[in-house]
Each structure stands twice: as structure tokens, then as C-alpha cells.
Amino acid sequence: MLKNIPPILSPELLKVLCEMGHGDRICIGDGNYPGASTAREANAVFIRADGHGIPELLDAILQVIPLDAYVETPVMRMEKMDCDKDLPIPVWDEYEKIVAKYDGRGGKAMGAYERFEFYGPDLLLRGPVRRDQRVCQPDPAEGRYQVTNRAI
């Protein structure tokens, strides 16, 4: 029996996290992200996390897996479009606080992809194409994150 595992992490997600190694990534997408089709195109694993928000998932994942210390910005989000540049997105501040709890770089561990770069399989296919890339999709629409893992 495992102890101190956040209950929000399903057995399927724990298995995926356990199998991750150097350079593997996990994408936490909101309910509007086309996770099933993106995972299919990228030959990735697709896991639903209905009823859970991205902040809760991000916090739980970072409790059990470290961010890559050799990657300048191991946590990535989508940039705002020009038409949304003045739109406040307070949940991004929450993401930054969560990352800061687990990584001394705080907000400096976070970067952004251009919107269209953020969608589609190319995000998952950087570097060698691997069968063990993962996509995790929670239900609430709060934003999308990619977390790069470092295996111990």
C-alpha cells in the first residue's frame, strides 16, 4: 500500500507518472483542449480527470514528481493572444504559487508557448517521438499546462 499519495491522483495517472523519465512530458489540459485527438495523433496516453481542476492536479503531481532542474522553464502555459492581452487570468498566479512550493525558481520555472504551438501534437513531439508521452485532461476550463519531469 502506498502512503502519502494525493487521492486526486488516479491509479492510471500514478502509473504514467511512475513510468516517466528524462525528457518525458505531461500535459494538463482543460475541458476545451482536444486531448483525445491530440493524444491519438501523438501516440500518447490520454487520461481523463473529470471533476478536478488544473490547480489541484498540478499541486498533486508536483507532490510526487520533481520538475527538471536542467530545463530553464519546465512548466509551460499558453501565451495570451493579442486580442486577450489585457484580459486578467488570475488562475495563472495560482499556478505560479503552486510551482513555487515545489521549485526554488518560482515563477522563473514557468514559460509560455504561442497559442497555436500549444495546440496539436507538435507540443508532445518535441525531440524523439516516444510512446510514453502523456496527456492528462481535467474537466474544468482553467488553462493548460505542460510539466516536464526529471526522473530520479
C-alpha positions, -999 to +999 in steps of 0.1 A: +000+000+000+013+035-009+012+062+017+010+100+013-002+099-023-027+126-030-061+109-036-067+131-066-041+110-085-058+080-101-040+047-104-038+052-141-022+087-137+002+073-110+013+046-134+020+072-161+040+094-136+059+063-124+069+054-160+081+089-168+118+096-173+142+123-185+125+144-212+091+130-208+063+155-205+028+156-192+002+180-205-026+190-182-053+205-204-087+220-196-120+206-208-118+225-240-084+211-250-087+184-277-069+158-256-082+126-271-074+136-307-041+151-297-031+120-278-042+098-307-021+118-332+009+118-309+006+081-299+003+093-263-017+081-233-049+101-227-062+102-191-094+120-181-096+137-146-132+148-146-142+169-117-107+181-108-093+215-116-058+221-130-045+238-098-054+207-078-039+183-103-007+204-107-002+205-069-008+168-066+015+159-094+043+181-081+040+164-047+051+131-063+074+141-092+101+168-094+105+194-121+135+191-144+163+211-129+182+211-162+153+227-182+151+265-179+113+266-179+099+231-171+064+244-167+048+259-198+015+276-204-002+291-234+005+328-242-023+352-245-035+362-279-032+399-288-069+403-285-067+390-249-036+408-238-055+429-213-076+400-200-066+391-165-061+353-159-059+350-121-055+313-121-021+318-137-010+334-104-023+303-086-002+281-109+029+302-102+023+298-064+020+261-067+052+258-088+070+279-062+060+255-035+080+227-052+107+245-071+131+272-058+130+291-092+093+300-085+078+319-114+111+317-133+104+280-138+074+289-160+074+298-196+049+301-224+042+288-259+025+307-286-012+297-288-011+276-320+022+260-309+004+250-277-023+230-296-018+199-316+007+170-314+038+191-321+039+201-285+041+165-275+065+155-303+095+177-295+126+156-295+123+119-302+088+106-308+081+083-279+052+061-270+054+072-233+044+108-237+012+116-217-018+138-218-040+144-188-072+163-192-092+177-163-128+187-169-129+224-157-118+250-182-090+268-164-060+268-187-035+242-199+000+233-186+028+211-198+051+198-170+085+185-178+097+157-155+131+148-142+135+112-132+154+105-100 
